[in-house]
Amino acid sequence: MNVRSLVPFAVVCLLANVVGGCGSPSAETGRNKNPAIVMELDPNLSKAIATVRIGDEVKFVLPARRGPEFVWQIVSNDPRFLRPSSGFVYKPGVAGAAGTSTVAFIAQRPSRGFLRFAYVPAAGGKETELVEAYEIRVTVRP
């Protein structure tokens, strides 16, 4: 096969990918146009279930009852299916109410996995004692 016959073949393949979507990526890299899904987690439970679609941004609002002296951390997450899109943002409660910490993710590809959070002292080291934990089973649909 010579170069002259290879060039038209490459052009046809590129056009087929553009028009037919043959070369669509296996993972979503950006956020879709829908508003973010906000999931407020119940402070009395330690487990939850969430179902989202590829490209959805989901914000988890975790209770921060002990104030800014304690922080939520991501203990386990597979960024191939849920990519963090923001860090934790602490918001103090109004008139003495408990505060909240919010973190956001963008669903990347169809999958099912667990997202685990730990609530620990902000000044703690590597072996800080766990105060609270939260586990969310997340399903990402096409």
MARMI-397470 format. One line per 10 residues: number of its first residue (from 1); their letters; for each residue x, y negated, z negated of N, C-alpha, C, O. Coordinates in steps of 0.2 Angstrom, whole numbers, plus 2048, in hexadecimal, padded with zeros to 3 digits. Example, Ala and Ser with C-alpha at 12.3 -4.5 7.8 and 13.67 -1.06 7.14 Angstrom:
<pts>
1	AS	842/81C/7D9/83E/816/7D9/842/810/7D9/847/811/7D6  840/80B/7DD/844/805/7DC/840/800/7D9/843/7FA/7D8
</pts>
This chain:
<pts>
1	MNVRSLVPFA	804/806/800/800/800/800/804/7FA/800/809/7F9/7FC  803/7F5/805/807/7EF/805/804/7E9/801/7FE/7EA/7FF  808/7E4/801/805/7DE/7FD/7FF/7DB/800/7FB/7D8/7FC  7FF/7DB/807/7F9/7D8/80A/7F2/7DB/808/7ED/7D8/807  7F2/7E2/807/7EC/7E5/805/7EB/7E5/7FE/7E5/7E6/7FC  7F0/7E4/7FA/7EF/7E3/7F3/7EC/7DD/7F1/7E8/7DD/7EC  7ED/7D7/7F4/7EB/7D1/7F2/7E3/7D0/7F3/7E0/7CE/7EE  7E0/7D3/7F8/7D9/7D2/7F9/7D6/7D7/7F3/7D0/7D5/7F1  7D9/7DD/7F2/7D6/7E1/7ED/7D6/7DE/7E6/7D1/7DE/7E2  7DC/7DA/7E4/7DC/7D7/7DE/7D7/7D1/7DE/7D4/7D0/7D8
11	VVCLLANVVG	7D5/7CE/7E3/7D0/7C8/7E3/7C9/7CB/7E2/7C5/7C9/7DE  7C8/7D1/7E5/7C1/7D4/7E5/7C1/7D6/7DD/7BB/7D6/7DA  7C6/7D9/7DA/7C5/7DB/7D3/7C4/7D5/7CF/7C0/7D6/7CA  7C7/7D0/7D0/7C6/7CA/7CB/7BF/7C7/7CC/7BC/7C5/7C7  7BD/7C7/7D2/7B6/7C5/7D3/7B1/7C9/7D0/7AC/7C7/7CE  7B2/7D0/7D1/7AE/7D5/7CE/7AD/7D4/7C6/7A8/7D4/7C3  7B3/7D2/7C3/7B3/7D1/7BC/7AF/7CB/7BA/7AC/7CB/7B5  7B0/7C5/7BE/7AD/7BF/7BC/7A6/7C0/7BD/7A2/7BD/7B9  7A3/7C2/7C3/79C/7C3/7C5/799/7C8/7C1/793/7C7/7BE  79C/7CE/7C0/798/7D4/7BD/79A/7D4/7B6/796/7D9/7B3
21	GCGSPSAETG	79E/7D1/7B3/7A0/7D2/7AC/7A3/7D8/7AB/7A3/7DB/7A5  7A6/7DB/7B0/7AA/7E2/7AF/7AF/7E1/7A9/7B0/7E6/7A6  7B2/7DC/7A9/7B8/7DB/7A5/7B6/7D8/79E/7BB/7D4/79B  7B0/7D8/79C/7AE/7D5/796/7B3/7D7/790/7B4/7DD/78F  7B5/7D3/78B/7B9/7D5/786/7B6/7D9/781/7AF/7D9/780  7B9/7DD/77D/7B7/7E2/778/7B5/7DE/772/7B2/7E1/76E  7B8/7D8/771/7B7/7D5/76B/7B5/7CD/76D/7B8/7CA/771  7B1/7CA/769/7AF/7C3/769/7B4/7BF/766/7B6/7C1/760  7B6/7BA/769/7BB/7B6/766/7B9/7AF/763/7BC/7AC/75F  7B3/7AD/765/7B0/7A7/763/7A9/7A8/760/7A6/7AD/760
31	RNKNPAIVME	7A6/7A2/75D/7A0/7A2/75A/79B/7A1/75F/79C/79D/764  795/7A4/75F/78F/7A3/763/78C/79C/761/78E/799/75D  787/79A/765/784/794/764/77E/794/75E/77B/78F/75D  77D/79A/75C/778/79A/756/77A/797/750/780/796/74F  775/794/74C/778/791/745/77A/797/741/779/79D/742  77F/795/73C/782/79A/738/77C/79E/734/777/79B/732  77E/7A4/732/779/7A8/72E/77C/7A7/727/782/7A8/726  778/7A5/722/77A/7A4/71C/777/7A9/717/771/7AA/717  77C/7AD/714/779/7B2/70F/77B/7B0/708/781/7B1/706  776/7AE/704/778/7AD/6FD/778/7B4/6F9/773/7B7/6F9
41	LDPNLSKAIA	77D/7B5/6F6/77E/7BB/6F2/77B/7BB/6EB/77C/7B6/6E8  777/7C0/6E9/774/7C0/6E3/779/7C1/6DD/77D/7C6/6DE  779/7BC/6D8/77F/7BD/6D3/77D/7C3/6CF/782/7C5/6CB  777/7C6/6CF/776/7CC/6CA/777/7D2/6CE/777/7D8/6CB  779/7D2/6D4/77B/7D8/6D8/782/7D8/6DA/785/7D3/6DA  785/7DE/6DC/78C/7DE/6DE/78C/7E1/6E5/792/7E2/6E7  787/7E3/6E8/787/7E5/6EF/781/7E2/6F3/77C/7E0/6F1  783/7E2/6FA/77E/7DF/6FE/77F/7E2/705/784/7E5/706  77A/7E1/709/77B/7E3/710/779/7DE/715/775/7DA/714  77D/7DD/71A/77C/7D8/71F/77D/7DB/726/781/7DF/727
51	TVRIGDEVKF	778/7D8/72B/779/7DA/732/779/7D4/736/775/7CF/735  77E/7D3/73A/77F/7CE/73F/780/7D0/746/781/7D6/747  780/7CB/74A/782/7CD/751/789/7CA/753/78B/7C5/750  78C/7CD/758/792/7CA/75B/792/7C3/75C/78D/7C0/75F  797/7BF/759/797/7B8/75A/793/7B4/755/794/7AE/754  78F/7B7/751/78C/7B4/74B/791/7B2/746/796/7B5/744  790/7AC/743/794/7A9/73D/790/7AB/737/78A/7A9/737  792/7AE/733/78F/7B0/72C/793/7AD/727/799/7AE/726  78F/7A9/722/792/7A6/71C/78F/7AA/716/789/7AA/715  794/7AC/712/792/7AF/70C/793/7AA/706/798/7A7/705
61	VLPARRGPEF	78D/7A9/702/78D/7A5/6FD/78E/7A9/6F6/789/7AC/6F5  793/7A9/6F3/795/7AD/6ED/794/7A9/6E7/796/7A3/6E7  791/7AB/6E2/790/7A8/6DB/797/7A6/6D8/79B/7AB/6D8  798/7A0/6D6/79E/79F/6D2/79C/79C/6CC/79D/796/6CA  79A/7A0/6C7/797/79E/6C1/79D/79C/6BC/79B/798/6B7  7A3/79D/6BD/7A8/79B/6B8/7AC/795/6BB/7B1/793/6B8  7AA/792/6C0/7AD/78B/6C2/7B3/78C/6C6/7B4/792/6C8  7B6/787/6C8/7BC/787/6CC/7C2/78B/6C9/7C7/78C/6CC  7C2/78D/6C2/7C8/790/6BF/7C8/797/6C2/7CD/79B/6C1  7C3/79A/6C5/7C2/7A0/6C8/7C1/7A0/6CF/7BD/79B/6D2
71	VWQIVSNDPR	7C4/7A4/6D3/7C3/7A4/6DB/7C1/7AB/6DD/7C2/7B0/6DB  7BD/7AB/6E3/7BC/7B1/6E7/7C1/7B2/6EC/7C4/7AD/6EF  7C3/7B8/6EC/7C8/7BA/6F1/7C5/7C0/6F6/7C1/7C4/6F3  7C8/7C0/6FC/7C6/7C6/700/7CA/7CC/6FE/7D0/7CB/6FF  7C7/7D1/6FC/7CB/7D7/6FA/7CC/7DC/700/7D2/7DE/701  7C7/7DD/704/7C7/7E1/70A/7C3/7DE/70F/7BD/7DD/70E  7C5/7DE/715/7C2/7DC/71B/7C6/7DE/721/7CC/7DE/721  7C2/7E0/727/7C6/7E2/72D/7C4/7DC/732/7BF/7DB/734  7C9/7D8/733/7C8/7D2/737/7C7/7D3/73E/7C5/7CF/742  7C8/7DA/740/7C6/7DB/747/7BE/7DB/748/7BC/7DA/74E
81	FLRPSSGFVY	7BB/7DC/743/7B3/7DC/744/7B0/7D5/740/7AB/7D3/742  7B3/7D3/73B/7B1/7CD/738/7B7/7C8/737/7BC/7CA/733  7B8/7C3/73B/7BE/7BE/73B/7BC/7B9/736/7B7/7B5/737  7C0/7B7/731/7BF/7B1/72D/7BF/7AB/731/7C4/7AA/735  7BA/7A7/730/7BA/7A0/733/7BB/79A/72F/7BB/795/731  7BB/79C/728/7BC/797/723/7BE/79A/71D/7BD/7A0/71C  7C2/796/719/7C4/799/712/7BE/797/70D/7B9/795/70F  7C0/799/707/7BA/798/702/7BA/791/700/7BF/78D/700  7B4/78F/700/7B2/788/6FE/7AE/788/6F8/7A8/78A/6F8  7B1/785/6F2/7AD/785/6EC/7A9/77F/6EC/7AB/779/6EE
91	KPGVAGAAGT	7A2/780/6E9/79E/77A/6E9/79B/77A/6E2/798/77F/6E0  79C/775/6DD/79A/775/6D7/792/775/6D6/78F/772/6DB  790/778/6D1/788/778/6D0/786/771/6CE/78A/76D/6CC  77F/770/6CF/77C/769/6CD/77A/76A/6C6/777/76F/6C4  77B/765/6C2/779/764/6BB/77A/76A/6B7/776/76D/6B4  780/76C/6B7/782/772/6B3/781/779/6B5/782/77E/6B2  77E/779/6BB/77C/780/6BE/783/783/6C1/788/77F/6C2  783/789/6C2/789/78D/6C4/78A/78B/6CC/786/789/6D0  791/78B/6CD/793/789/6D4/793/78F/6D9/790/794/6D7  795/78D/6DF/795/793/6E4/79C/792/6E8/79F/78D/6E8
101	STVAFIAQRP	79D/797/6EB/7A3/797/6EF/7A1/79A/6F6/79D/7A0/6F6  7A2/797/6FB/7A0/799/702/7A6/79B/706/7AB/797/707  7A5/7A0/70A/7AA/7A2/70F/7A6/7A5/715/7A1/7A7/715  7A9/7A3/71B/7A6/7A5/722/7AA/7AA/726/7B0/7AA/726  7A7/7AE/72A/7AA/7B2/72E/7A6/7B2/735/7A0/7B0/735  7A9/7B4/73A/7A6/7B5/741/7A7/7BC/743/7AC/7BF/743  7A1/7BF/745/7A0/7C6/747/7A4/7C7/74E/7A2/7C3/752  7A8/7CC/74E/7AD/7CC/754/7AB/7D2/759/7AA/7D1/75F  7A9/7D8/756/7A7/7DD/75A/7A2/7E2/756/7A2/7E2/750  79F/7E6/75A/79A/7EB/757/79E/7F0/752/7A3/7F3/754
111	SRGFLRFAYV	79C/7F0/74C/79F/7F4/747/79B/7F4/741/796/7F0/740  79D/7F8/73C/79B/7F8/735/7A0/7F9/731/7A5/7FD/732  7A0/7F5/72B/7A6/7F5/727/7A4/7F1/720/79E/7EF/71F  7A9/7F1/71C/7A7/7EE/715/7AC/7E8/714/7B1/7E8/716  7A9/7E3/711/7AC/7DD/710/7AC/7DD/708/7A6/7DD/705  7B1/7DC/705/7B2/7DC/6FD/7B5/7D6/6FB/7BA/7D4/6FD  7B2/7D3/6F6/7B4/7CD/6F2/7B6/7CF/6EB/7B3/7D3/6E8  7BB/7CB/6E8/7BD/7CC/6E1/7BD/7C5/6DE/7BF/7C0/6E2  7BA/7C4/6D8/7BA/7BE/6D5/7BF/7BE/6CF/7BF/7C2/6CB  7C4/7BA/6D0/7CA/7BA/6CB/7CC/7B3/6C9/7CA/7AE/6CC
121	PAAGGKETEL	7D0/7B3/6C3/7D2/7AC/6C1/7D7/7A9/6C7/7DB/7AC/6CA  7D6/7A3/6C8/7DA/79F/6CD/7E1/79F/6CB/7E5/79F/6D0  7E3/79F/6C5/7EA/79F/6C3/7ED/7A5/6C2/7F3/7A6/6C0  7EA/7AB/6C4/7EC/7B1/6C3/7F1/7B3/6C8/7F2/7B0/6CD  7F5/7B9/6C6/7FA/7BB/6CB/7F7/7C1/6CF/7F1/7C2/6D0  7FC/7C5/6D1/7FA/7CB/6D5/7F6/7D0/6D1/7F1/7D3/6D4  7F7/7D1/6CB/7F3/7D6/6C7/7EE/7D3/6C3/7EE/7D5/6BD  7EB/7CE/6C5/7E6/7CB/6C1/7E0/7CF/6C0/7DE/7D3/6C5  7DD/7CF/6BA/7D7/7D3/6B9/7D1/7D0/6BD/7CF/7CA/6BD  7CD/7D5/6C0/7C7/7D3/6C4/7C1/7D1/6BF/7C0/7D5/6BA
131	VEAYEIRVTV	7BE/7CC/6C0/7B8/7C9/6BC/7B2/7CC/6BF/7AE/7CF/6BC  7B1/7CB/6C6/7AB/7CE/6C9/7AD/7D0/6D0/7B3/7CF/6D2  7A9/7D4/6D3/7AA/7D7/6DA/7A4/7D7/6DE/79F/7D7/6DB  7A5/7D6/6E4/79F/7D7/6E9/7A1/7DB/6EF/7A6/7DA/6F2  79C/7DF/6F1/79D/7E3/6F7/797/7E2/6FC/792/7E3/6FA  799/7E1/702/794/7E0/707/795/7E4/70D/79A/7E4/710  790/7E8/70E/790/7ED/714/78E/7E9/71A/788/7E7/71A  792/7E7/71F/791/7E3/725/790/7E7/72B/795/7EB/72C  78B/7E7/72F/78A/7EA/735/78A/7E4/73A/786/7E0/73A  78E/7E5/73F/78E/7E0/745/78B/7E4/74B/78E/7E9/74D
141	RP	786/7E1/74E/782/7E4/753/784/7E0/75A/786/7DA/759  784/7E3/760/785/7E0/766/780/7DA/767/781/7D7/76D
</pts>
